[in-house]
Amino acid sequence: MAQAYPDFLSKDRPQTLIVYGIVTNPETVARGLQRHNGHSPSALTNRHALVSPDSPGLRLSSPGWIDISFQQMSQVSCSDDLFDLCRERLINRSSPFSKLIRLFLERYLDFAGAQIAAHKSELGADTTDDEIFNYRDWIFSAWLPLPQAQILLPPGFGADRPSFAELDIAFSLPGQLIGVMIESGSTPLKSRQRKLDYLAENHPQFSLVRVPRTELQNEAFPEDLFARSFAQFWQGLTLPHGPCPPEVLMGRLVP
Amino acid sequence: MSETLSKNMSLISQNTLGGFGGVGEGMALQVTGKGRRILWIAHEGPPKNFTGVDVTDPKNTVVVCQTELPHQNMRSNSLEVTGDILAVAYQVYELGLEPAGVELFDVSDPANPKSIGFHSTAGPHSRGVHCLWFVDGEYVHMASGAPDFTPRHPRDDQFYQIIDVRNPTNMQEVGRWWLPGTREGDEAPPPERINPEPLDELRGGDAFRLHNANIYPDHPDRAYLGYIDGGAFILDISDKSNPQVVSHWSPHNPYPGFTHTVMPLFDRGLLVVTDECIKDDADDWPKLTWVIDARNEKNLVPISTLPMPPVEEFGHKGGRFGSHNLHENRPGPSFHSEEIIIGAFFNAGIRVYDLKNPYQPELIAWFVPPAPENSRVNAIQMNEVYVDENGIVYAGDRWAGGLYIMELDI
């Protein structure tokens, strides 16, 4: 049985498909999901996220996005190495010709690291490196930025083919879909604006954050533009973990 | 061609400019203190100097001003407006003639432009100014000859000059740069000609001279030059009195020359570079628009070209077929995009490209009207394009069609 068209307005099974990264044609990704005969597609891969209103939110620790081999993982010796790997992977998921998106990602990841450092006493103190985890591991609880996100619009949008609203970055938090648009001074295109307006008006969990480019030219991340829960991403979690739980890595051992 | 070819563009109106519909390479929009929108248009050649068209209602445009050149042996092919100041380029057809240079007008009353200053670049080896850039109200950047400049080759006469126009009655040259080897007395050897042509024709190709210089106020230390057969140059102009070459890229040869515009897309680390078609009937095909990876501005790498329609379909339709002017993201009441590129391609009309994936530019809209009445050739010759902040496209035919105003639906 083919996977149903993900529809965030569906009454019985609302789902939001977020295609992200360097994807020339998001329809290809959407079609690929619909070919999962008889079983559910992954909720998170290196090209898409499929979320529903009760999804737990996507974090750096969410399995599926990082696309790392067992051999690469075996060379990671500490949390900082793994975070650097996450950073590299995320930056490379955005076009090399999208300087502002890359700058946002850098600022955001620096901010997440700074948040952990600033709250380390709250996060388990400065434990030694031979402990199972230390406060620095909470960095992997930071919300996963999905660069160059394209949100599949429901059939009700009215186009004769699947349509996608384009965002510079998307974040999926519990019960929230946050879209980020960097205000670069570009003249809005009617077709893109129409899709974005539809998303903003119809998606029950969506909110849009507009980030002036000048904010990114400062060293500091513009956290004031986001809700407090966005900055305190560890709230409600009991333990941190990384993006590569053993079952994921073991699954990659067999070619 | 008797019918309009179009996709995602539609004609709002046309204005043949009182029968003087030959449009040059200058189009700039002024929004007056009273909210009127005046499009200033340069002419391809004499007898007209410049025309002001009230485009406040783009369906019902009105010529509010049309001026005459001092004589028929000159042209004013280029102009720019900043605020209420209009800068006009004067180029003569024979060396040594006057007036050659740049003239400034106060156009606060668009129906009655008042000259407020003139800077002469006339000289025994100068044709004056072919093209100028004026977007900050302070400096004109232009391609011009000069009284003290003797080129080794007569067509290499127009080089890069920076003119301080803050005092319009006393404009001063504050910087200049030319391709080493093109001036008499240079230590560098003269450049090897790409397509040698007879020396007695001043206009045209086989030239190592400046065409466009693009300088943006938010990146005031860089100048982007289209140096015709010399290719594209990036200059460091942080010291205007001493421009320095940052990098250079040229596809000539094997490509047939005439780099025209070098437009930076700063947020993306890209350049869009046009080679102007200068011959009818595709005699200099292919004249391409190149997309250059400029993330490392010292190592410019071509990564794609904007797709063109088939040469067998357009090459012999009449007139020129190939790249020319772009909408240049200039400051002011202007469309700005680093993903959508809008260009004038002579008989291939106005074409709009999506550069979201710069490795695979995609044609998303076009408008190719029929040949205008009284044109010298049997096809449209879209010569210039300007897009305002509302996405209204203004384009000009080179010979007779005048101003075409179009709506984009993208």
Contacts between the chains, C-beta under 8 A, distances in Angstrom:
chain1	res1	chain2	res2	distance
A	24	B	357	5.7
A	24	B	360	7.1
A	95	B	357	7.8
A	96	B	269	7.6
A	96	B	295	6.7
A	97	B	268	4.2
A	97	B	269	5.9
A	97	B	270	6.0
A	97	B	293	7.8
A	97	B	295	7.6
A	97	B	358	5.6
A	98	B	267	7.9
A	98	B	268	6.9
A	99	B	267	5.2
A	99	B	268	6.4
A	99	B	269	6.2
A	100	B	267	5.4
A	184	B	267	5.7
A	184	B	338	7.2
A	185	B	336	5.6
A	186	B	336	5.6
A	186	B	337	5.1
A	186	B	338	6.5
A	186	B	339	7.4
A	187	B	335	4.8
A	187	B	336	5.3
A	187	B	337	5.9
A	187	B	389	6.1
A	187	B	391	6.4
A	189	B	337	7.7
A	189	B	340	6.8
A	189	B	391	7.8
A	189	B	410	5.6
A	190	B	391	7.3
A	190	B	408	7.9
A	190	B	409	6.9
A	190	B	410	6.9
A	191	B	409	7.9
A	191	B	410	5.7
